[in-house]
Amino acid sequence: MIDVSVFPDSPGVYLMKDKDDNIIYVGKATSLKNRISSYFHTTVTSSKTSAMLTNVFKIDYITTKTELDALLLESSLIKKHKPKYNVMWKDDKTYPFIKITLNEEFPKILVTRQIFSDNARYFGPYVAGGIRKMLKLVQRHSPIRDCSLAIPCKISRPCLKEQLSLCCAPCVGKVTKEQYFKYVQDALDFLNGKQQKLLKNLEIKMKKASDNLQFEEASEYRDKAELVKLLIEQSSHKLQLSNFAKDERKKQLSRKALLELKQILNLEKLPEKIEAYDISNFTGKEAVGSLVVFQNGEPSKAEYRRFKIKNVSGQDDCAMLSEVVKRRYIRLVEQKDYPDLILVDGGKGQLNAALKVLEELNIKNLPIIGLAKQKEEIYTKDRERPFKLPNDSVCLHLLQHIRDESHRFAINYHRKLLRKTFKVSVLDDISGIGKKRKEILLKNFKTIDGIRNTNMDKIAKLLKINRAKASQVLAKI
């Protein structure tokens, strides 16, 4: 029995799933709690609904800010998942779009439910009930045509829309091609989200008309402003839904990649938590190591760690990796809070270095792999030779993303230490510049380049030295 008490009393979308976690129905609700309750606390008369409920194992939900958000999200999810019981949506009915036919000499604006690769511009989707009013609003702002006439054409008089100021009548030559395209560009800007400026102008005109007791004119401006607000609101809904769709797609790919990784590496459990290590050094100076953590395919930045190499000199990456892994897992031995998979940046040498540390710490059966950059080969302890995944493998893409993130994190820390070392060494070599004056320079100019780009008078005044000494300071930086 579904526990309806867990559902919130707010707008949203609910997803009914079967025992195999397949989505079998998607619905929207003004109140999720009331809508879900109605399935189980009232008599169900529909045979379709009865059949569906016998297959419902659990119900997930997504809350939205408004009922309109829920409506658009419901449509998006149905088209994406094609649930078995959403029969009413299987005719592929779509929400309407506004189209501007840029592929014509005199583009027209119209409403369409189909999108083609025809060099036209499409805006939407919109709610059907208000799109005609929005179309008229755009035409009042930018009077471009919505007719099907082929221009130039042989007619002598424009239609009624010219008299209503909804069209500039290119059909009878009342506008130049250049002026017409200015109207088209205005319409494109308007539909592309530059409505705030128009809204502000309408509100100014409305107030001015009202102050002059021109109430009918003020009412017209008010109605136009309300339509613009509606268009702005729907634009924000589209952006939210677009971001939601991207996030959902990203999550789906991460789940698929983790499942593939489990199968390819023959893991006992899904690798939900993955730790990755990398080393960064330049001629052995200020060498560092990095640890990044991914949870369910997403970065868990609060768990990132960085290590300054203490016990290794030269450029022995494998020895440095051993130091980092040992310092990490000495702390985890008592807690036994191990990841599901370890990924090291490198080949057989790096993999063996990490494995040796784990053996020394008596940590057994912890899955670990190496990913070598040059050929993107994967090394494991159970295979004598590395293997490669297809270039389009989502599993490979996830491993590359994690490996590259560990590399980025290590590089950033390494550069930070090198910059710090460079600052100190350059200033330390200047005679007469002690610790206090060095701190003054760094505090005021932040970087060595900042000091170089100033003049001797400023240096002299700041450090309270003469111009000759200031000149010597600049000459040595």
C-alpha positions as CSV (number, residue, x, y, z in Angstrom):
1,M,0.0,0.0,0.0
2,I,1.3,3.4,-1.0
3,D,1.8,5.8,2.0
4,V,0.1,9.0,0.8
5,S,1.1,10.9,3.9
6,V,4.6,11.4,2.4
7,F,3.4,13.5,-0.5
8,P,3.4,17.3,-0.2
9,D,0.4,19.5,-0.6
10,S,1.9,21.4,-3.5
11,P,1.9,21.4,-7.3
12,G,4.1,18.8,-9.1
13,V,4.4,15.7,-11.2
14,Y,4.1,12.1,-10.0
15,L,5.7,9.1,-11.6
16,M,4.1,5.7,-11.1
17,K,6.6,2.8,-11.3
18,D,6.3,-1.0,-11.5
19,K,8.4,-3.5,-9.6
20,D,11.2,-3.2,-12.1
21,D,11.4,0.5,-11.6
22,N,9.9,1.3,-15.1
23,I,7.8,4.4,-15.3
24,I,4.3,3.3,-16.3
25,Y,2.4,6.6,-15.8
26,V,3.2,10.3,-15.4
27,G,0.6,12.7,-14.1
28,K,0.4,16.3,-12.9
29,A,-1.4,17.7,-9.9
30,T,-2.2,21.0,-8.2
31,S,-1.8,19.1,-4.9
32,L,0.3,16.0,-5.1
33,K,-1.1,14.7,-1.8
34,N,-4.7,15.1,-2.8
35,R,-4.2,13.6,-6.3
36,I,-2.3,10.5,-5.1
37,S,-4.9,10.0,-2.3
38,S,-7.7,10.0,-4.8
39,Y,-6.3,6.9,-6.4
40,F,-6.5,4.9,-3.2
41,H,-9.3,6.5,-1.1
42,T,-12.0,6.6,-3.7
43,T,-13.8,4.1,-5.9
44,V,-11.9,3.7,-9.2
45,T,-14.3,3.3,-12.1
46,S,-11.9,3.4,-15.0
47,S,-10.7,0.0,-16.2
48,K,-7.5,1.5,-17.4
49,T,-6.8,3.1,-14.0
50,S,-7.7,-0.2,-12.2
51,A,-5.3,-2.1,-14.5
52,M,-2.6,0.5,-13.9
53,L,-2.9,0.5,-10.1
54,T,-2.4,-3.3,-9.9
55,N,1.0,-2.8,-11.5
56,V,2.1,0.2,-9.3
57,F,4.9,-0.7,-7.0
58,K,6.0,2.8,-5.9
59,I,5.4,6.5,-6.8
60,D,8.1,9.1,-7.1
61,Y,7.3,12.8,-7.4
62,I,8.9,16.2,-8.4
63,T,7.5,19.4,-6.9
64,T,7.1,22.5,-9.0
65,K,6.5,26.2,-8.2
66,T,3.3,26.5,-10.2
67,E,0.7,24.3,-11.9
68,L,1.9,25.6,-15.2
69,D,5.4,24.3,-14.4
70,A,3.8,20.9,-13.6
71,L,1.9,20.9,-16.9
72,L,5.0,21.5,-19.0
73,L,7.1,19.1,-17.0
74,E,4.5,16.4,-17.3
75,S,4.5,16.8,-21.1
76,S,8.3,16.7,-21.2
77,L,8.5,13.5,-19.1
78,I,5.8,11.7,-21.1
79,K,7.5,12.4,-24.4
80,K,10.8,11.3,-22.9
81,H,9.7,8.1,-21.1
82,K,6.6,7.1,-23.1
83,P,4.8,5.5,-20.2
84,K,2.5,2.6,-20.9
85,Y,-0.6,4.1,-19.5
86,N,-0.4,7.6,-20.8
87,V,-2.6,6.7,-23.7
88,M,-3.9,10.2,-24.2
89,W,-0.4,11.5,-25.1
90,K,0.5,8.7,-27.6
91,D,-0.7,10.8,-30.5
92,D,2.5,12.8,-30.2
93,K,0.6,16.0,-29.7
94,T,2.9,18.8,-28.9
95,Y,2.7,22.2,-27.4
96,P,2.7,25.1,-29.9
97,F,5.7,27.1,-30.9
98,I,6.1,30.6,-32.5
99,K,8.0,30.4,-35.8
100,I,9.6,33.1,-37.8
101,T,10.4,32.0,-41.3
102,L,13.9,33.5,-41.9
103,N,14.2,31.4,-44.9
104,E,11.8,33.7,-46.8
105,E,12.6,37.1,-48.4
106,F,10.0,38.7,-46.2
107,P,9.8,36.5,-43.1
108,K,6.4,35.8,-41.5
109,I,5.4,34.9,-38.0
110,L,3.1,32.1,-37.2
111,V,2.1,29.3,-34.7
112,T,3.2,25.7,-35.4
113,R,3.3,22.4,-33.7
114,Q,6.0,21.0,-35.8
115,I,9.7,21.8,-36.0
116,F,11.7,21.3,-39.2
117,S,15.4,21.9,-40.2
118,D,14.4,24.8,-42.5
119,N,16.6,27.7,-41.3
120,A,13.5,29.2,-39.5
121,R,13.6,30.3,-35.9
122,Y,11.4,28.5,-33.3
123,F,10.4,29.8,-29.9
124,G,8.6,27.7,-27.3
125,P,6.9,25.6,-26.3
126,Y,4.0,27.8,-25.0
127,V,0.7,27.1,-23.4
128,A,-1.9,26.8,-26.2
129,G,-4.5,29.1,-24.5
130,G,-2.3,32.3,-24.6
131,I,-0.1,31.9,-27.6
132,R,-2.4,33.7,-30.0
133,K,-2.5,36.7,-27.7
134,M,1.3,36.6,-27.5
135,L,1.5,36.4,-31.2
136,K,-0.6,39.6,-31.5
137,L,1.5,41.3,-28.8
138,V,4.7,40.5,-30.9
139,Q,3.0,41.9,-34.0
140,R,2.0,45.1,-32.2
141,H,5.6,45.5,-31.1
142,S,7.0,44.4,-34.5
143,P,4.3,44.5,-37.3
144,I,5.5,41.6,-39.4
145,R,3.2,39.6,-41.5
146,D,1.5,36.3,-40.7
147,C,-0.1,35.5,-44.1
148,S,0.8,32.9,-46.6
149,L,1.2,35.3,-49.5
150,A,4.2,34.9,-51.8
151,I,5.9,38.3,-51.9
152,P,6.1,40.2,-54.2
153,C,2.5,39.6,-55.1
154,K,-0.1,41.2,-57.4
155,I,-2.6,42.8,-55.0
156,S,-3.6,46.4,-54.7
157,R,-4.8,46.8,-51.2
158,P,-3.5,45.5,-47.9
159,C,-5.7,43.4,-45.5
160,L,-7.4,44.5,-42.3
161,K,-4.3,43.8,-40.2
162,E,-2.5,46.8,-41.7
163,Q,-5.3,49.0,-40.5
164,L,-5.1,47.4,-37.0
165,S,-1.3,48.2,-37.0
166,L,-0.5,44.4,-36.8
167,C,1.3,44.3,-40.2
168,C,3.4,46.8,-42.1
169,A,2.0,45.5,-45.4
170,P,5.1,44.5,-47.4
171,C,2.6,42.9,-49.8
172,V,1.8,46.3,-51.3
173,G,5.3,47.8,-50.9
174,K,4.4,50.0,-47.9
175,V,7.8,49.2,-46.2
176,T,11.3,48.8,-47.5
177,K,13.1,45.5,-47.2
178,E,15.6,47.1,-44.8
179,Q,12.9,48.5,-42.5
180,Y,11.0,45.2,-42.6
181,F,14.1,43.3,-41.4
182,K,14.5,45.8,-38.5
183,Y,11.0,44.7,-37.4
184,V,12.0,41.1,-37.8
185,Q,15.1,41.7,-35.7
186,D,13.0,43.4,-33.0
187,A,10.7,40.4,-32.9
188,L,13.6,38.0,-32.6
189,D,15.1,40.1,-29.8
190,F,11.7,40.2,-28.1
191,L,11.2,36.5,-28.3
192,N,14.8,35.8,-27.3
193,G,14.1,37.3,-23.8
194,K,14.7,41.0,-24.2
195,Q,11.2,41.8,-22.9
196,Q,12.2,43.6,-19.7
197,K,13.0,46.8,-21.5
198,L,9.6,46.7,-23.3
199,L,7.8,45.9,-20.0
200,K,9.5,48.9,-18.3
201,N,8.4,51.2,-21.2
202,L,4.8,50.0,-21.1
203,E,4.6,50.6,-17.3
204,I,6.0,54.1,-17.8
205,K,3.4,54.8,-20.5
206,M,0.6,53.3,-18.4
207,K,1.5,55.6,-15.4
208,K,1.7,58.6,-17.6
209,A,-1.7,57.9,-19.3
210,S,-3.2,57.3,-15.9
211,D,-1.8,60.6,-14.5
212,N,-3.3,62.4,-17.5
213,L,-6.7,60.7,-16.8
214,Q,-6.5,58.8,-20.1
215,F,-7.8,55.7,-18.5
216,E,-8.7,53.8,-21.7
217,E,-5.2,54.2,-23.0
218,A,-3.8,53.3,-19.6
219,S,-5.9,50.1,-19.6
220,E,-4.5,49.1,-23.0
221,Y,-0.9,49.6,-21.7
222,R,-1.8,47.5,-18.7
223,D,-3.1,44.7,-20.8
224,K,0.0,44.7,-22.9
225,A,2.2,44.7,-19.8
226,E,0.3,41.7,-18.4
227,L,0.9,39.8,-21.6
228,V,4.6,40.6,-21.5
229,K,4.8,39.4,-17.9
230,L,3.1,36.2,-19.0
231,L,5.7,35.7,-21.8
232,I,8.6,36.4,-19.4
233,E,7.1,33.9,-16.9
234,Q,6.8,31.2,-19.6
235,S,10.3,31.9,-20.8
236,S,11.5,31.2,-17.2
237,H,9.5,27.9,-17.2
238,K,11.2,26.8,-20.4
239,L,14.6,27.5,-18.9
240,Q,13.8,25.6,-15.8
241,L,12.5,22.7,-17.8
242,S,15.5,22.8,-20.1
243,N,17.9,22.6,-17.1
244,F,15.8,19.9,-15.5
245,A,16.0,17.8,-18.7
246,K,19.8,18.3,-18.9
247,D,20.1,17.2,-15.2
248,E,17.9,14.2,-15.8
249,R,19.9,13.2,-18.9
250,K,23.1,13.6,-17.0
251,K,21.9,11.5,-14.1
252,Q,20.6,8.8,-16.4
253,L,24.0,8.6,-18.2
254,S,25.8,8.4,-14.8
255,R,23.6,5.5,-13.7
256,K,24.2,3.7,-17.0
257,A,28.0,4.3,-16.8
258,L,28.1,2.9,-13.2
259,L,26.2,-0.2,-14.3
260,E,28.6,-0.7,-17.2
261,L,31.6,-0.2,-14.9
262,K,30.2,-2.9,-12.5
263,Q,29.9,-5.4,-15.3
264,I,33.2,-4.6,-17.1
265,L,35.2,-4.8,-13.9
266,N,33.2,-7.7,-12.4
267,L,32.5,-5.7,-9.2
268,E,30.4,-7.1,-6.4
269,K,28.5,-3.9,-6.0
270,L,27.7,-0.7,-7.9
271,P,30.7,1.7,-7.7
272,E,28.6,4.5,-6.3
273,K,31.7,6.1,-4.5
274,I,34.8,6.4,-6.6
275,E,38.1,8.0,-5.4
276,A,40.7,9.2,-7.9
277,Y,44.4,10.1,-7.4
278,D,46.9,12.1,-9.4
279,I,50.4,13.5,-8.9
280,S,51.7,16.9,-10.2
281,N,55.3,18.0,-10.1
282,F,57.8,20.1,-12.1
283,T,61.4,18.9,-11.9
284,G,60.5,17.6,-8.4
285,K,59.7,21.1,-7.1
286,E,56.7,21.6,-4.9
287,A,55.3,18.1,-5.9
288,V,51.7,17.5,-4.8
289,G,49.0,14.8,-4.9
290,S,45.3,15.2,-5.3
291,L,42.3,13.1,-4.2
292,V,38.8,13.7,-5.7
293,V,35.6,11.8,-4.8
294,F,32.7,11.1,-7.0
295,Q,29.4,10.0,-5.6
296,N,26.9,8.4,-8.0
297,G,28.8,9.9,-10.9
298,E,28.8,13.4,-9.5
299,P,31.7,15.3,-7.9
300,S,31.6,15.4,-4.1
301,K,33.8,18.5,-3.6
302,A,33.5,18.6,0.2
303,E,35.5,15.3,0.2
304,Y,38.3,16.5,-2.1
305,R,41.8,16.4,-0.5
306,R,45.2,17.7,-1.5
307,F,48.6,16.5,-0.4
308,K,52.0,18.2,-0.4
309,I,54.7,15.6,-1.0
310,K,57.0,15.3,2.0
311,N,59.1,12.2,1.7
312,V,60.0,11.9,-2.0
313,S,62.6,13.9,-3.9
314,G,63.2,14.0,-7.7
315,Q,60.5,13.0,-10.1
316,D,59.4,9.6,-9.0
317,D,55.6,9.7,-9.6
318,C,55.0,6.2,-8.4
319,A,56.8,6.8,-5.1
320,M,54.8,10.0,-4.6
321,L,51.5,8.2,-5.3
322,S,52.5,5.6,-2.7
323,E,53.0,8.4,-0.2
324,V,49.6,9.9,-0.9
325,V,47.7,6.7,-0.9
326,K,49.4,5.6,2.4
327,R,48.6,8.9,4.1
328,R,45.0,8.6,3.0
329,Y,44.4,5.0,4.0
330,I,46.2,5.0,7.3
331,R,43.4,7.4,8.3
332,L,40.7,5.2,6.9
333,V,41.8,1.8,8.3
334,E,40.1,2.3,11.6
335,Q,36.9,3.8,10.1
336,K,36.8,1.3,7.2
337,D,35.0,4.0,5.2
338,Y,36.4,2.7,1.9
339,P,35.2,3.7,-1.6
340,D,33.7,1.2,-4.0
341,L,36.5,1.8,-6.5
342,I,39.9,3.6,-6.6
343,L,41.1,5.2,-9.9
344,V,44.7,6.2,-10.3
345,D,46.0,8.3,-13.1
346,G,48.6,6.2,-14.8
347,G,49.5,2.7,-16.0
348,K,50.9,-0.5,-14.5
349,G,53.6,1.3,-12.4
350,Q,51.1,3.6,-10.7
351,L,48.6,0.8,-10.2
352,N,51.2,-1.5,-8.6
353,A,52.4,1.3,-6.3
354,A,48.9,1.8,-4.9
355,L,48.3,-1.9,-4.6
356,K,51.5,-2.4,-2.6
357,V,50.4,0.2,-0.1
358,L,47.0,-1.4,0.3
359,E,48.6,-4.8,0.9
360,E,50.9,-3.3,3.5
361,L,47.9,-1.8,5.3
362,N,46.2,-5.2,5.1
363,I,43.3,-3.7,3.0
364,K,42.0,-6.5,0.9
365,N,39.5,-6.8,-2.0
366,L,39.3,-3.1,-2.6
367,P,38.8,-2.6,-6.4
368,I,41.4,-0.4,-8.0
369,I,42.2,0.5,-11.6
370,G,44.6,2.7,-13.5
371,L,43.7,4.8,-16.5
372,A,46.7,5.8,-18.7
373,K,46.3,9.1,-20.6
374,Q,48.2,8.3,-23.8
375,K,46.1,5.5,-25.1
376,E,43.2,5.6,-22.6
377,E,44.0,2.1,-21.5
378,I,42.6,0.6,-18.4
379,Y,44.9,-1.5,-16.1
380,T,43.6,-3.9,-13.4
381,K,45.4,-6.2,-11.0
382,D,43.7,-9.3,-12.5
383,R,44.6,-8.8,-16.1
384,E,48.1,-9.1,-17.5
385,R,47.5,-6.6,-20.3
386,P,45.4,-3.4,-20.3
387,F,42.2,-3.1,-22.2
388,K,40.4,-0.3,-24.0
389,L,36.7,0.7,-24.1
390,P,35.0,2.1,-27.2
391,N,35.4,5.8,-27.7
392,D,31.7,6.3,-27.4
393,S,31.4,4.3,-24.1
394,V,29.6,6.3,-21.4
395,C,31.7,4.2,-18.9
396,L,34.9,5.5,-20.5
397,H,33.6,9.1,-20.5
398,L,32.8,8.9,-16.8
399,L,36.3,7.5,-16.0
400,Q,37.9,10.2,-18.1
401,H,35.9,12.9,-16.4
402,I,36.9,11.7,-12.9
403,R,40.6,11.3,-14.0
404,D,40.7,14.7,-15.6
405,E,39.1,16.3,-12.5
406,S,41.8,14.8,-10.2
407,H,44.4,16.1,-12.7
408,R,42.8,19.6,-12.6
409,F,42.7,19.6,-8.9
410,A,46.4,18.6,-8.6
411,I,47.6,21.1,-11.2
412,N,45.8,24.0,-9.5
413,Y,47.4,23.2,-6.2
414,H,50.8,22.7,-7.7
415,R,50.6,26.1,-9.6
416,K,49.6,27.8,-6.4
417,L,52.6,26.5,-4.5
418,L,55.0,27.4,-7.4
419,R,53.6,31.0,-7.5
420,K,54.1,31.3,-3.8
421,T,57.7,29.9,-4.0
422,F,58.5,32.3,-6.9
423,K,57.2,35.3,-5.0
424,V,59.3,34.5,-2.0
425,S,62.5,33.6,-3.8
426,V,62.5,36.7,-6.1
427,L,62.0,39.2,-3.2
428,D,64.4,37.3,-0.9
429,D,67.2,37.9,-3.4
430,I,66.9,41.8,-3.2
431,S,69.3,43.2,-0.6
432,G,67.7,45.7,1.8
433,I,64.2,44.2,1.4
434,G,63.5,42.5,4.7
435,K,60.5,40.5,5.7
436,K,58.4,43.5,6.6
437,R,59.0,45.4,3.4
438,K,58.4,42.1,1.4
439,E,55.0,41.8,3.1
440,I,54.1,45.4,2.3
441,L,54.9,44.8,-1.4
442,L,52.9,41.6,-1.7
443,K,50.0,43.1,0.3
444,N,49.7,46.1,-2.0
445,F,50.6,44.6,-5.4
446,K,49.5,40.9,-4.9
447,T,51.8,39.5,-7.6
448,I,55.4,40.0,-8.9
449,D,53.9,41.3,-12.1
450,G,52.0,43.9,-10.1
451,I,55.2,45.2,-8.6
452,R,57.0,45.2,-12.0
453,N,54.2,47.3,-13.5
454,T,54.4,50.2,-11.0
455,N,56.9,53.1,-10.9
456,M,59.9,53.8,-8.7
457,D,58.2,56.8,-7.0
458,K,55.4,54.6,-5.7
459,I,57.8,51.9,-4.6
460,A,59.9,54.6,-2.8
461,K,57.0,56.1,-1.1
462,L,55.5,52.8,0.0
463,L,58.8,51.4,1.4
464,K,60.0,54.7,2.6
465,I,63.3,54.5,0.6
466,N,65.0,56.9,-1.9
467,R,64.4,56.7,-5.6
468,A,67.8,55.2,-6.3
469,K,67.0,52.2,-4.0
470,A,63.5,51.9,-5.5
471,S,65.1,51.8,-9.0
472,Q,67.3,48.9,-7.8
473,V,64.3,47.0,-6.5
474,L,62.5,47.3,-9.8
475,A,65.6,46.3,-11.7
476,K,66.0,43.0,-9.8
477,I,62.3,41.9,-10.1
